[in-house]
Amino acid sequence: MRFNINRFIFGAVLLLASCKSHYTLVEAKRSEYNINSSVSADSAVIKTYLPYKQKMEAQMNAVIGQSARLLTKSGEGESLLGSFFADAVTAEALKIDPSIDFAVPTTKGGLRNDIAQGNITLSTMFELMPFENELVVLKLKGTDAEQLISFLAKSGGQPVSNIKFNIVNGQAQQVMIKGRPFDRNRTYNVLTSDYIANGGDSVKGLANPLERKVLGLRVRDALINYVKKQTAAGKPIDAQLDGRITKN
């Protein structure tokens, strides 16, 4: 007797299909539990999380520095907050990679909170930078760096460091990087965040870097480190509108 494997498989599938149970929803019961002021606090839950809450609040409310003035992101082209942010992050990143030419570590939309005059707490830094973005350095062809600078100008300016230019009719003019005229025939090492490098906020010119280096430093940690080091040196946090981005 000849064994037919195809018939055997077909029969097995039919047998399994015939044995499969079919369920039909007959009835559903549900209840709603409103979470509002009428719900009494659960003392057992409070007792469990309270020590952690107190410890976290003590850490977040710790004063790590002083701001000499209100640092706000409002302004034409450049802003006090944007310049502080970019310069602080760049200063810390340069300790890891001295080859950085200029920086675009965030966009204006990434500046989440102003820094008030007076005490700077750890919470202040988390409010300013609530994301876990990492710092990266991209080596760009001159033409790609030119596209990035064009984006900066067309968007009315973004937080930058080690670059200076004037915006005329939405175009960047008199571009200087580290005090030298921009040269589209050379490469540039640009400091930014992994979020922006991956296409965040529609920043142009970063899609095809020649090299990409991850610094192993979060943007927020760079800010915190900078503030603490300035404080240890007896210096308050301050920023000036220094003309790095002007607009005619």
N, C-alpha and C positions, 0 to 999 in steps of 0.2 A: 504494500500500500504506500502510495507516494504522499509525503507530507507537504502541504501547501502553506508556507509561512505567511503569505499575504492574507489568506483566508483566516488563519489563526489570529493574526493581529486585528483584523477587522472584527472578528467575533468577540475578542477580548474588549475592544473599545465599546461595542454595543452592550456587552454585559455590564461594564463599569457605568455606562451612561444610564442603564435601566435601574442600577442600584442606588444612584445618586438621589439624596433626599431633597425635596423642594419645600421651602418654608414660605408661609404667607403671613404677613402682619395682621393680627386679629384685633389687637387692642394696644393702645399706648397711654401710659399715665405719666404725668410730670407735675412737678411743683416748682414754683418760683420763690426764691429767697432774696428779698430786697436787702441790699447792703446800704444802709443809711444811718442817720443819727439815732434811730430807734433801736438799733442792734447794740446790745450791751457789750462792753469789752470783755474779752476772754483773758482773765488774769493769768492763766497758765501759759498762754501764747506770749503775753507781754513779758512774763518772767523769763521766758526762753530767749527772746530776741533783745531785751533791754540792755544787757551787758555789751552786746555787739554794737548796738545803736550808739551807746555812750562812747565806746571806744572809737567808732568811726567819726562821730561828731567832734571828738577831741582832736583827732588827726586832721580833719578837714578844716577846722576852725583855727588851726595853728598859724600864727603870723610868720610868713617867710620873707617879708620885705615891706618896703614903703614906696608908694607912688608919689612923686613930687607934684603931680597934677592929674586932672581927669584925662585919661587917654581914651579917645573916642574914635570910631571908624568913619565919622562924617568928614567930608572934605572933597575938594576937587583934585583928582589925580592921585594925590597921596593923602595919608591921614596919620595922626599921631599914633593911633593904635596899630595901624598897618605897618608903620615904620618900626615901631618897637618890636612887634611880632617877628617881622622878617629879619631884623638885625640880631635879635636874641637867638633865634633858631640858627642863623648863619654862623654866629660866633661859636656856638657849641659844635656845629657840624664841621667847621674848619679844623677843629682839634682832631677830628677823625680823618678827614680828607682835605688836606691843604690845597688840593688842585681845583677846588670849586671856584668858578669864575663869577657867577651871579646866581641869585636865588629867587624863586617864586614859590615859597613854602605853603601858601594858602591863597585863596581868592577872598574878595571882600565878603562873599557869602559865608565863608568859613570862619569869619570873626563873629563869634556868637554872643559876646557880651563885652561891654565897655569895662575899663578898669577905673574905679573911682579913686580920687585923691585920698591918700592915707594908707591904712593897713592893706597889705596884700596877703590873703590867706591861701592855703592850698586849694580851698574851695573856689577861690577866684580863678585859679588856673584851670580847674575842671569845668567851670562855667564858660570860660573863654574858649577852651578846646576840649569838648566832651568826647571826641572820637579817638580811636586807637590807631590813628594813622602813623605809618612809619616813614622815616626820611630816606630818600633815595637820591642818587646822583646819576644823571643821564648825560652821556657824551653825545652831543648833537652836531651834525653837520652845520656849517654856517647858514645854509639855506633854510634848515629847519629852525635854527635859532632865530633867524629873520622872521619866519612865520610866527613863532612864539611872541616875539617883540611886537609884531603887527597886531596880534590878538590883544596884547596888553594895551596898546594904544586905542584900538577900536572899542574896547570895553571901558574906556575912560580911565584906565589905570588900575593896577592891582598892588597888593603889598609886595614889595620887591626890596632886594638888597644888592649892593655892588653894581648897580646899573642906573643910568641917568639918561633921560630923554625928554624932549618936548613934544607935545601932541598938537599937531596942526591939521585941521580938517580930518580928524580921525586917523592920521598917519604919524608914525614916530619919526622925529627929526633929531639930528645931532645926538645920536645914540653913543653913549660912552659906557664902557664896561671896565671896571677897575681903573678908571681914569684914562683909558685908551679908546680911540674911536673903534666902533664895531667894524669887524672885517668878515664879510660873508664867505671868504675863501679859507677860513680856518675853522677848527672845531672849538666847541665851548662845553664846559662841564657845568651843568645846571642842577642846582639843588631844588628839590620839590618833594611833595609827599607821594606815597604810593597811590593814594586816591586820585590825585591830579594826573600822575604818570599813566594811570590806567584809563584815562579818558574822562575823569570826573570834572564837572562844571564846564564841559565842552571846551577845555583849554586846547588850543591848536599848537602843532609843531612838535609834539612829544611822542607821536605814535611809532616812529621808527628810529630809536636811538642806536648809535653805533655800539654803545656799551651801557649796561645798567648795573649800578652798584648799590646794594642795600647796606645802610650804615649801622643797622642794629640799634637805632635810637628812635624812640617815638617823638613826635612833634611836641606833645605836651611835656614829656620829660625834659626835652631840650629847654623849653620855657622855664620850667621849675628849676632846673640846674642853673640857668643863667641868673634868675632872680636871687637864688640862694648865694651864688658866688658874688654878686654885686653887693648883697647885704653884708656878707662876710668881709668885704673890702670897705665897708662903711659908706657905700654909695646908694642913693635912692634910685628908683626906676624912673626914667624920664625919656622923653623923645622930642625931637624938633622937626618942624617942617623945613627940610633942608634943600628943597628944590630938586629932589631926585626925579620927580615926575611933575612937569609943569604943563599948562594947557593954555594955548592962545585962541 
